[in-house]
Amino acid sequence: MRLEINYGKGKLPLEIPENNILAYRQPNSQASEANSGNQKILLEAINDFGILRLSPIFAGRQVGVIVEDATRSTPLAELLAVMLPFLRGARFVQFLIATGSHEPDTSGNRRIIDGIHAMIADFDFPEYEIHASDCEKDEFIDVGVTTRGTPVRVNERSARCEVFLVLSDMKNHYFAGYSNPLKNFLPGICSLQTIARNHSLTLDERSTFGLHPLHPDPKRRRAPLAEDLWEGVQMILRRRPVLVLAVISYQNQLQWAKIGALVEAVTAGIQKVDELTSFTLPKADLMIVAPGGYPDDESLYTAQRALELTKNAINAGGEALFLAHCENGIGPQKTMAHFYDLLAQPIPDVLKSIEADYELYSHKAYKFAQMIQQLRAIHVHSSLPDEAIERIHLKPCADPQALVNRWLADNPQRQINIFDGANKLAIYAE
């Protein structure tokens, strides 16, 4: 069987006998192919909400529009194109790019800013500002402390907003349960101190994908990090209304969209994410994982999510092949000390040091170290230098096909679980 795996900005071919493939999963591609296009799905969402209800929500008010940054594979231009006309009656529009702890001044975020300017130039629009939130340099206001001790400090530009419009591409998230509109507020537009304290809860094993306080299933609502996040968001909002355009997409193709109030949209989106991108599978000794191409594999720091979301599909002592191009290298410079450099230490030391003293970004090293400890090998095919991969206890793989051939030559009956678009999947073990 010939597979075309998403890798960087292209495809990577692999030939694997069909009888050696235990499971091959992508985010529900059938749903993607069956729809009639993004525009149709978005217009249906508008009509379901009620087109005449939209403009009055924003008329005469100061509006905060919060969008995801360029590290997310959100079809943002199409979402903005359908929603901007409803903002023409606003008094002022504050666009905020929710960067969280990511770098704010990047070429991708500048493209987002330029794209918004270009769209607005096409029609009469109120006074507006576009700003990429900077968790280290912006001005923040204190709005409270959560019951778990997170000091909630939010970008002061949000304080002037009377109503919010949030554009969010929902998917599984390996420690926050789900990427969803709440995350556009926290960590999206919060301070470094707020993000670090909230993210320290990643070390709690209950902070994982598939669990969230707004999950429609009451049995799946206990999730320490996501609960802390939701509490912080409520402090930020102070009962101000939020309208959400939530979507689920894969490879820029929309699979689902909904417009609604915050809790309603998040709950509906979680249910749909489970339906489209969650799978329960038997474990195998071998696994091939690809995040889904650019931007989901733009760096090792970003791509790592894919391994976490699929780790339930491999047996302890197994081998994984990780296909992540990493065009932008290991990750942003500010993550290096507590992600890459820390991971270069002996694995037991990595785990002990993070458990004793969490620092922001070290949750990535922690999760990587746990997986390295559990598996025989993680082979990495990427554009990174071999020595950079070997330094953090991973094995460089120049030829993925040769590795697969070697696996099957050793034992022709071996089974492989294969995942593409894994940054949006959630795999549960049978």
C-alpha positions in Angstrom: 0.0 0.0 0.0 1.4 3.4 -1.0 0.9 6.2 1.5 1.5 9.9 0.9 2.3 11.4 4.3 2.1 15.1 5.0 5.6 16.3 5.7 6.6 20.0 5.8 5.0 21.7 2.7 4.9 18.5 0.7 4.3 14.8 0.9 6.6 11.9 1.9 5.8 8.5 0.2 5.9 5.2 2.1 5.2 1.7 0.8 3.9 -0.6 3.5 2.1 -4.0 2.9 -1.5 -3.7 3.8 -1.4 -6.7 6.0 1.2 -5.0 8.2 -0.9 -2.0 8.8 -2.9 -2.4 12.0 -4.6 1.1 11.7 -4.1 4.1 9.5 -5.8 7.2 10.8 -6.2 10.9 9.8 -8.6 13.5 11.1 -11.9 12.1 9.6 -11.0 12.7 5.9 -14.4 11.3 4.8 -16.2 14.2 6.5 -13.8 16.6 4.8 -14.3 15.2 1.3 -18.1 15.0 1.6 -18.8 18.6 2.2 -19.4 21.2 -0.5 -16.8 23.7 0.5 -15.8 26.0 3.2 -18.1 28.8 2.1 -21.1 26.7 2.3 -20.3 25.4 5.8 -19.7 29.0 7.1 -22.9 30.3 5.6 -24.9 27.4 7.1 -23.4 28.3 10.5 -24.5 32.0 10.0 -28.0 31.0 9.0 -28.3 28.5 11.9 -27.5 31.3 14.3 -29.6 33.9 12.5 -28.0 36.4 10.1 -30.2 39.2 11.4 -29.0 38.7 15.0 -25.3 39.2 14.3 -24.8 42.9 13.6 -26.8 44.1 16.6 -24.5 42.3 18.9 -21.6 44.6 18.0 -23.4 47.8 17.0 -22.2 50.9 18.8 -19.8 48.9 21.1 -16.1 48.4 21.5 -15.4 44.9 20.2 -12.5 42.6 20.9 -11.8 40.2 18.1 -9.4 37.4 19.2 -7.8 35.2 16.6 -5.2 32.4 16.7 -1.6 33.0 15.8 0.3 31.6 12.8 1.4 28.5 14.6 -2.2 27.2 14.2 -3.4 25.8 10.9 -6.6 27.8 11.1 -8.2 28.9 7.8 -8.4 32.4 9.3 -8.9 34.5 6.1 -12.1 32.6 5.3 -13.4 33.0 8.9 -12.7 36.8 8.9 -14.2 37.2 5.4 -17.6 36.1 6.6 -17.6 37.8 10.0 -16.0 41.3 9.3 -19.1 42.7 7.6 -21.1 42.3 10.8 -18.6 44.5 12.7 -19.2 47.6 10.5 -21.5 49.1 13.1 -19.1 48.8 16.0 -17.7 51.9 17.7 -14.1 50.5 17.8 -12.6 47.1 17.0 -9.5 45.8 18.8 -8.0 42.8 17.0 -5.8 40.7 19.3 -3.7 37.8 18.0 -3.6 35.2 20.7 0.0 34.2 20.9 0.2 32.9 24.4 3.8 32.2 25.1 4.7 32.1 21.4 6.8 34.7 19.7 4.5 37.6 18.7 6.7 39.2 16.0 7.0 36.5 13.4 6.6 36.5 9.6 3.4 34.4 10.0 1.8 36.8 12.4 2.8 39.8 10.2 1.0 38.1 7.4 -2.1 37.8 9.5 -1.9 41.5 10.3 -1.4 42.5 6.7 -4.3 40.2 5.7 -6.7 41.9 8.1 -5.7 45.4 6.9 -6.2 44.3 3.3 -9.7 42.9 4.0 -10.8 45.9 5.9 -9.6 48.2 3.1 -12.3 46.7 0.8 -15.2 48.2 2.7 -16.3 50.9 5.2 -15.0 49.9 8.7 -14.9 51.6 12.1 -11.7 52.7 13.8 -9.6 49.6 14.7 -6.2 48.4 16.0 -4.4 45.1 15.4 -2.0 43.8 18.0 -0.1 40.5 18.5 -0.1 39.9 22.3 3.3 39.8 23.8 3.3 37.9 27.1 6.6 39.5 28.3 6.4 43.1 27.1 2.8 44.2 27.0 0.9 45.9 29.8 -1.3 43.6 31.8 -4.0 44.0 34.4 -4.6 41.8 37.4 -8.1 40.3 37.6 -7.7 37.8 40.3 -6.2 34.5 41.5 -7.7 31.1 40.7 -8.3 28.5 43.5 -5.3 26.6 42.2 -3.1 29.7 42.7 -2.8 31.1 39.2 -2.5 34.9 39.1 -4.6 36.0 36.2 -3.0 38.9 34.4 -4.6 39.8 31.0 -3.6 42.1 28.2 -4.8 45.6 29.1 -6.1 46.1 25.5 -8.9 43.6 26.4 -10.1 45.8 29.2 -11.7 48.4 26.8 -13.8 45.7 25.1 -17.5 45.5 25.8 -18.1 42.4 23.7 -15.8 39.7 22.2 -15.8 37.8 18.9 -13.5 34.7 19.1 -12.5 32.8 16.0 -11.2 29.3 16.9 -10.2 26.1 15.2 -11.0 23.4 17.7 -9.0 20.2 18.1 -7.6 17.8 20.7 -4.9 19.2 23.0 -2.5 17.0 24.8 -2.7 18.8 28.2 -5.6 21.3 28.0 -8.0 18.7 26.8 -9.1 20.6 23.7 -7.9 23.6 21.8 -10.9 25.8 22.0 -12.1 29.4 22.3 -11.2 29.6 26.0 -7.5 29.2 25.1 -7.7 32.4 23.0 -8.0 34.2 26.4 -5.8 32.1 28.6 -3.0 31.5 27.6 -3.7 33.5 24.4 -3.7 37.1 25.8 -2.3 36.6 29.3 1.1 37.3 30.9 4.1 35.0 31.1 3.5 34.6 34.9 -0.1 33.5 34.3 0.8 31.1 31.6 3.7 29.5 33.5 1.6 28.9 36.6 -1.3 27.4 34.6 1.0 25.2 32.5 2.7 23.8 35.6 -0.5 21.8 36.0 0.6 19.8 32.8 2.6 17.6 35.2 -0.6 16.3 36.7 -1.5 13.1 34.7 -5.2 14.1 34.7 -4.3 17.1 32.5 -4.6 15.4 29.3 -6.6 15.2 26.0 -10.2 14.2 26.1 -11.0 15.8 29.5 -12.5 19.3 30.0 -14.8 21.1 32.4 -17.2 21.9 29.6 -17.2 18.4 28.1 -20.8 17.2 27.5 -20.1 14.0 29.3 -20.0 14.7 33.1 -17.6 11.8 33.6 -15.0 13.6 31.5 -15.0 17.0 33.2 -12.2 16.6 35.8 -9.0 18.1 34.3 -6.9 20.3 36.6 -5.2 22.5 34.0 -8.4 23.0 31.9 -10.4 23.7 35.1 -7.9 26.3 36.2 -8.0 27.8 32.7 -11.8 28.0 32.6 -11.8 29.7 36.1 -9.3 32.3 34.8 -11.3 33.0 31.7 -14.4 33.8 33.8 -12.3 36.3 35.8 -11.1 37.9 32.6 -14.6 38.2 31.1 -16.4 39.6 34.1 -19.7 38.5 32.5 -19.0 40.4 29.3 -20.6 38.6 26.3 -18.6 36.4 23.9 -19.7 35.3 20.5 -17.7 32.4 19.0 -17.2 31.2 15.5 -15.8 27.7 16.2 -14.6 25.4 13.4 -12.9 22.1 12.9 -10.6 21.9 9.9 -8.0 19.7 8.3 -5.6 20.8 5.6 -7.6 24.1 5.3 -10.8 22.2 4.6 -13.6 22.9 7.0 -15.4 19.9 8.4 -17.7 21.7 10.9 -18.6 25.2 12.0 -20.8 26.8 14.7 -21.7 30.3 15.8 -22.9 30.7 19.3 -22.3 31.9 22.9 -19.0 30.8 24.5 -20.1 27.8 26.6 -22.6 26.6 24.0 -20.0 26.7 21.2 -17.2 25.1 23.2 -19.4 22.2 24.4 -20.7 21.6 20.9 -17.2 21.7 19.4 -15.8 19.3 22.0 -18.5 16.8 21.0 -17.7 17.2 17.3 -13.9 16.9 17.9 -14.5 13.6 19.6 -16.7 12.4 16.8 -14.3 13.4 13.9 -10.8 13.0 15.3 -10.8 10.6 18.2 -10.2 6.9 17.8 -10.0 3.8 20.1 -7.4 1.3 18.7 -5.4 -1.7 19.7 -1.7 -1.1 20.6 1.1 -2.1 18.2 4.9 -2.5 18.7 5.5 -0.1 15.9 4.1 3.4 15.2 4.6 6.0 12.5 3.5 9.5 13.4 3.3 12.7 11.3 1.9 15.9 12.8 0.2 16.9 9.5 2.8 19.0 7.6 3.4 22.7 7.9 2.7 24.6 10.2 2.1 21.6 12.5 5.6 20.4 12.0 7.3 23.8 11.7 9.6 23.0 14.6 10.3 20.1 17.0 8.7 22.2 19.8 5.5 22.4 17.9 5.5 18.9 16.4 5.9 17.2 19.7 2.2 17.4 20.3 1.6 14.7 17.7 3.5 12.1 19.7 1.6 12.9 22.9 -1.8 12.6 21.2 -0.9 9.2 19.7 1.2 7.6 22.5 -1.6 5.3 23.5 -1.3 3.3 20.3 2.2 1.9 21.0 3.3 -0.8 23.4 6.0 -0.1 26.0 9.3 -1.1 24.5 8.1 -0.4 21.0 9.6 1.8 18.3 8.2 5.0 16.8 9.1 6.8 13.5 8.4 10.5 13.8 8.1 12.4 10.5 8.4 16.1 11.2 10.2 18.4 8.8 11.1 21.1 11.4 11.6 23.9 8.9 12.2 26.4 11.7 14.5 24.1 13.7 14.2 23.0 17.3 11.9 25.9 18.4 12.0 29.5 19.5 15.2 30.6 21.2 13.3 31.4 24.5 12.2 27.7 24.7 15.7 26.2 24.4 16.9 26.2 28.0 13.9 24.5 29.5 13.0 22.4 26.5 15.9 21.3 24.4 18.9 21.8 26.7 17.1 20.3 29.6 16.1 17.2 27.5 19.8 16.7 26.7 20.4 15.6 30.3 20.1 12.0 31.4 16.4 11.1 31.3 15.9 10.4 35.0 17.5 13.7 35.8 15.1 15.5 33.4 12.1 14.1 35.1 13.3 14.7 38.6 14.4 18.3 38.0 11.1 19.3 36.4 9.0 17.6 39.1 11.0 19.5 41.7 11.0 22.9 40.0 8.8 23.5 36.9 9.8 26.2 34.5 7.7 27.4 31.5 8.4 25.3 28.4 9.8 22.4 30.5 6.5 20.4 30.2 7.6 19.6 26.6 10.8 18.1 27.9 8.9 16.2 30.6 6.5 14.6 28.2 9.3 13.8 25.7 11.4 12.3 28.5 8.5 10.1 29.7 8.0 8.7 26.1 11.7 8.2 25.5 11.9 6.2 28.8 9.0 4.0 27.8 10.1 3.1 24.2 13.0 1.3 22.7 13.6 4.1 20.2 12.0 7.2 18.7 13.4 7.6 15.1 13.1 11.1 13.7 13.1 12.0 10.0 13.5 15.8 9.7 15.7 18.6 8.4 17.5 18.8 11.8 21.2 17.9 12.0 21.8 14.3 13.2 23.8 15.5 16.2 20.9 17.8 17.3 18.6 14.8 17.3 21.0 12.4 19.0 21.7 15.0 21.8 18.2 14.5 23.1 18.1 10.7 23.1 16.4 10.4 19.7 17.6 8.5 16.7 18.0 10.3 13.3 16.5 8.5 10.4 17.7 9.6 6.9 15.5 7.0 5.0 12.1 6.2 6.5 11.4 3.6 3.9 14.6 1.7 4.7 13.7 1.8 8.4 10.2 0.3 7.7 11.8 -2.3 5.4 14.2 -3.3 8.2 11.4 -3.5 10.7 9.4 -5.9 8.5 12.5 -7.9 7.4 13.2 -8.7 11.1 9.6 -10.0 11.4 7.2 -10.0 8.4 4.2 -10.3 10.7 4.8 -7.1 12.6 1.9 -4.6 12.8 2.2 -0.8 12.5 -0.1 1.9 13.6 0.1 4.9 11.3 -1.1 8.5 12.0 -1.1 11.5 9.7 -2.4 14.9 10.8 -1.7 13.6 14.3 -1.6 17.1 15.9 -5.4 17.0 15.6 -6.0 13.4 16.6 -6.7 11.7 20.0 -5.9 8.0 20.2 -7.3 6.0 23.1 -6.2 2.4 23.8 -8.6 -0.5 23.6 
